[in-house]
Every structure is written in structure tokens, then in C-alpha cells.
Amino acid sequence: MSGCSTNTRWGICGTGFITNDFTVALRTLPPGEHQVVAVAARSLKDAQEFAKKHSISRAYGSYEELAKDPDVDAVYIGVIHPYHHSACLLFTNAKKNVLCEKPLAMNSREVQEILASAKKNNVFLMEAVWTRFFPASAEIRRLLAQKELGDLKLVVIEFGVPLMHLVRSLKKELGAGTIIDIGLYCLQFISMVYNGEKPESIKATAVCQAEGIDETVGVVLKYSNNRLAVFTCSSVMELRNNAIIVGSKGTIQVPETVWSPTSLDVNGKVTQYPLPEPGLPLSYMNGTGMRYEAEEVRQCLLKGLKESSIMSHSDSMLMAELEDEIRRQVGVVYSQDSK
């Protein structure tokens, strides 16, 4: 970390709902370890309002000013998906460590460019797939590593929440689409269970709007050794939002809020993993769970690592490639795909 600061000094890029929750989540961690020193928005007024609400000393009216701030160790990027690519390049080229909200970019080409820039500039970069860092997710990985379920056979997951009231869910240029937004949670879970392996085959089908925006998607992935994964994701309806992992010796169920798990059912035995209470109102359910990914960034920086083994660069690359293939099968194209 820069200088001899033992404190991870964060810069916040964007002032939307997600950056609100990330900033609130940071406050649940020891103040001597995590500190928000600056926030940037595209308008100074927005940045100043956010800074006032969260007691942040510096507010910038451009992302470029944040990139130049010498006191920022790591930048959290919480702008909408189509701007992730340019924001990541701006901060990595300014030699800043980056935690970028998921999806890391709009397609695998953009992801590749971001990863290459982080490597070239020798900075830490991680896609903020917050789910992977929850204590419940760590426990799933532990159980699977110890072969508690025997031979894995099947993963089934569904995630659906009505999002069509959001402007960004209706406009393609704002990154609208279910696979890239909600489907990523299903893919990352399956990929975590199957240890980052590439599936042998993918079969996807979707209900799309006239504008070519996927609203409900069903996908079957086949892995080596006759293992399957099935997921359904939707941004027009509420689904059960749960998951089950089936092995030859038992099952692990994530009973609800599969994207932010606070309980696990392992062969009928349920364990709770409660989250700390927020100090300010949250935009999203379980938002304080973003503390775990922030702590992962800190631990990686203290060890001098440039990526996290829990959500690695190859994990981000795999997610993007799977999303590209599913979108190709269901006919969802973004302007970024033609570049």
C-alpha cells in the first residue's frame, strides 16, 4: 500500500444507490482500517451532497480529479455497466487499485482490455462480485473442498426480481438486460461450485422485448463427469431466489436471497450468518454485506497481491465469456459488441 498507511483509503466513483451501500458497509469495519477520503461524480453538486451525507472530506465534479488524488489507495467504481470499461481504464492508468462493480464490463473484449491495463500498470483489480465474500459463501467453498457432498451432480439456482421500473433496465445504451445483470449472480455461483471450470456445453433460451432486451432467461450448462447446472433469471418477476447443490452424499441449500446469503441449509441443518446493522439507510437488502469484499481488497493490498484468489481475473474472464455465449444464443447484442 502507498506509504506506510495501514489504513485503506478509499475513493468512491459514482453517487448512486450501490455506492451509498458500499460506503455504509465500509462504516461497519474498523475506522482505523478503512476510510473513505474522496468521492467523485459527473456533477460537483451530486458529489458534494454524497460527501455531506457520508461525512467525506473531498468531493470532485469529475472522475479525472479523483484519479489524480494522491491520498487514494483504492477506488470503488459504482457507475452503470456501460461506463465500467472507461472508468477502470482511467483509474488503472492513474496507477490506482480498483474494485469495480459487476459486471466488470459489457463483453469479454472489454474485460480483457481492463485486465491488461491493470497488469500493465501493476495495480490490484477485482470485480465486485460481493456474494463470493459472504461468510455463507466461504462455508460453501469449505464444505465442497472437504468433499462433504461427495461427488457433485447438480446445481440449480433461480434469481428473479422486478427491475423494469428502473430507467437503466429499459434502455440498451444504459446496459439493460437480465443476463449481464442478474444472470451473472447465477453464473458466478455455479462457477464457484464447479471451481472455475469451463462448461462443455451451454444451452440458453430467453424471452426478449422488442428492443432486444432479455427479460427472462433459462440456461442449462453441462460440465465434465456428467455434472449439470440449471438456472433461471428474470428482471420482470419475483422468483424463489434460492439455490441447491446436490452431491452423492447430500445437499447444500441457500434458502433465499441467493445473491446475499445469510443462511445455509446443509443436509437439513440450518445455520444463520447475520450481517451487521447499517448506520445509515441502505438502498438494497443486505447491503452491509459489501463489507466482506472491501476487506478482501484490503487483505490483498496488505499482501501486495494484484488479484484475489476468491474472485480472480480468470473468474471475471470466464463470466464474461459465458455471458457473451448466452447472449449470442438468445440474440442480445450491445453497441460495444461491434467495436
Disulfide bonds with the S-S distance in Angstrom:
none
